[in-house]
Amino acid sequence: PIIERYLTEEVVADWFEHFVEGNVKRFALPGVNAFNFMLYNALGGGGIASLRIDPQAKAYGQILLDMQLPLPAAWVKENLPEQLPAGK
């Protein structure tokens, strides 16, 4: 899938750079066309040890969903024509 090409460990690490103090690892979930990302050292100790507002990272998935990825115009035109402005 095209998302595999653009949603890389590096892109996610850059997006979460204000949280992550370690590496980011992407795991493919075959059969469901999904990924799981492990953000190492991103919880400030986690659970009751963390002083962060979201010590168990429940909101991180929502933060990731807010990310916009660049897509080639030709791919969008071919696969998502209804997303293009009228006349394009």
PyMOL commands that set and color helices and strands:
alter all, ss='L'
color gray80, all
select helices_A, chain A and resi 2-6+9-15+47-49+60-65+73-79+81-83
alter helices_A, ss='H'
color red, helices_A
select strands_A, chain A and resi 24-29+34-39
alter strands_A, ss='S'
color yellow, strands_A
deselect
rebuild
show_as cartoon
